[in-house]
Amino acid sequence: MNGWDLDIPMSAEEAVVGRRSVRQFLADDVDPEVVRTILAGASRAASGTNIQPWLVHVVIGEARDRLSEAVIAAAEAGERELEYAYLAPSMDEPYLSRRRKVGYDLFSLYGIARDDYPARQAAALRNFRFFGAPVGLFFTMERSHGLGAWLDSGMFMQNVMILARAHGLETCPQQAWCDYGPVVHRILDIPDNQILLSGMAMGYEDLSATVNQLITERAGPEEFTRWHTA
């Protein structure tokens, strides 16, 4: 399992500050009742006027494998079709540098040279095997919802990631699945009136994996906060 001793309570601060995207999991099964407990707790996320817009599709076992094979086949065939635009067409600083750095840091841990594009592509495809995690989660909502529902759903997803840690599990949010939205819709029979927001891998962290040493840098409050006092 992971390195957290479940006999020692985890504080809210430890759960939040210690959260990161894990990119190599153990194959150990996760009890479905634990997943249900996490989702039930996550549903306490703030929701404007209590609309609770989030919907969840859990994939395990054969369904997980079938989805992985279908999306990898689409990726290898160049059949990328975005569910929605996650990033702006152009990006200013400091956002561009941050994005590039995390990519280079990740490739370095994989042992991939910056100009080794085949290896970079192979690494990207690991997303679609959930980095070895036994549980995949897909978050959707009705397309008719307004922008506020995106906020609600994001807070719900954050709750899932934090509560997973209280059960000795780790996660990796995976918006990459949305690059092949039509395939995910078809394999999971997600209605067209639902938009796919993101996928997520969930399982027990492989503590021996070098790639899991990645801790992304974050700007401090002095960089992103402005105090208004008068």
N, C-alpha and C positions, 0 to 999 in steps of 0.2 A: 504494500500500500504506500501511502506517502509518508513524509517525515514528521507529520504532526501527531503528537501523542494525544489521542482522543480522551484520555483521562484528565487532561489539563484543559480547563475551559479556555476558549479563545475569545479575547475581547473584540468588541466591534472594530476598534482601531486596528488590531492585528489582522482581522479578516479583510479589511479594506486595503490597508497599506501593503499587505503581503500578497494581494491578488496580482496575478500576471497571466499572460497567455502562455499556456503550456503546450509544447509542440511535439511531445513524445509521451505516450501513455502506456501503461501496462495493459495486457489483454484481460486482466481480471474482471469478471462480471460485476455489475453494479445492481444491487437489489432494487427492483422496480418500485417497491414501497418507499425506498429512500428518495427516489426521483419524485414520486408523488408528494412526499412530505416537503421537499424543496420547492416544488411548484406551488403547493398550497401556501407556504410561507411567503413566497415571492409575490403572491397575489395581493399582499398588503401594500404593494407599491402605491405611491400617490397617483391619483387619477382624477383629473379635472371633472367635476360634476359626477364622479364615480361611474364613468361609462365603461371602464375596464376593457379597453379595446383589444388586448392581446389574445392571440390564439396560439396554441402550441401543438406541434406534431413531433412525437417521439419516435425515433427509429432505432431498432435493435435487431440483432440476429440476421436472418435472411433478408429482411427489408432493408437493413443498413447496407448489406453487401450488394444487393441489387441496385440500390441507388448509386453507390460508389462506382460500380462498373459502368452504369449508364452515363454518368457525368464525366468520368475519365474518358470514355469513348468519344463523347461530344467534344471534350477539350482537345483530344489528339486529332480529331477531324477538323478542328478550327471552327466549330459551330457555336461560338460565343455569342450570346444574346442577352444583353443586360436587362435585369428586372427594373432597375432604376439607376440613375447616375449618382454614385456615392461621393465622388470627388468633383470639384469644379474643373472645367476644361483647362484652366491655367491656375497656377498656385504661386502666390507671393511668398516672400520671406517673412517670418522664420519657418513657415510651414513646410516649404519645399525642402529645406536643409534637414529638418527633423525627419521627414519621410525618407529621404535618401539615406540618412545615417542609420536608421533602424534596419533598412534593407541590407546595407553593407555589413552591419554588425551581425545580422542573422546569417548572411552568406559566409562570413568568416567562421562562425561556430560550426556551420555545415562543412567547412573546408572547401568552399567553392570560390574560385577566382571571379573577380568582378566581370571579366569578359567571357566567362564560360557559360554561354547562354543555354546550351542543352542541359547542363547540370542545374541551372537556375530554374528551368522549366520543370525538370523532374522534381525539384524541391517543392515547387508550387503545387504540383499534382498531389503531394502528400496531404494537402488540405482535404481532398476528396476521399481520403480513407480515414478521415477524422483523426489523423496523426496516431492511429492505432487505438483510439478510445472506443470502448464498446457501446457507448450511448451517443446518439446524435439528436440534437434538438433543433427544430425549425420554428421560427417565430413569424407569424403572419398577422394581418388584421384586414378588416374590410377596406377596400380601396376607396370607399365613399367617405371615410373619416378625414377630418381636417388635420392640420399640422400638429395640433395639441396631442393627438393620439400617438404621434411619433414620440413625443416626449414621454408620455405615459408608458409606452412599450419599451422605451430605452431604460426607464427606471425599473420596470419589471425584469428586464434582462439583467441589469446590474444586481438586483436582488438574488436572482438565480445564481449568479457567479459567486456572490458573497456567501450565501447560505450553503452552497456546495462545499465550501471550505470547512464549515462547521461539521460536516459529515466525513471529513477526511478526503474529499474529492477536489479535483481542480478542473479548470475549464479552459477553452479557447474560443472566443467569439469568432465566427467565420463568415464575414460578408461575402467571401469569394464565391460561395454557392450561388449568389445572386447574379453572377456572370453567366449562369446557365439556368436561369429561372424557368424557362419552359420545360426543361427536362425534369427539374424538381417537381414542378406542378404535375407533370404527367405521371411520374413514377409514384408519387405520394397521393395522387388524386386530389390535389388541392384545387378548389374551385377558382375559376378565373376572377371572381369578384373579391378574392383575397390577394393581397400583395405580399410577396415574400420579403421580409425585412432582413433576416439574417439566419445563418445556421450557427450551431455551437457544438463543440466536442466536449464530452464530460467523461471523466474516469479517474483512475488513480495514476498519479504522476510517476513516470519512470525516473527515479532519482539519479540513475547512472547515465542518463542521456546528456551529452555535452550541450545540446541545443537548448536545454532547459535552464542553462546558466544565464540566458539573456534577461537582463533587467533594463528596461528602457529608461532613458533619462527623462526627467520631468522638470518643467520650469517651476520655480518657486513662486509663492504668492506675490513677492515684490515685482515680478514680471507681468502678472496677469490681473493684478488687483489695483483699483483706484479707490481711495477713500474720500468720501464727501462729508466734510465736517462743518461746513459753514455755507 
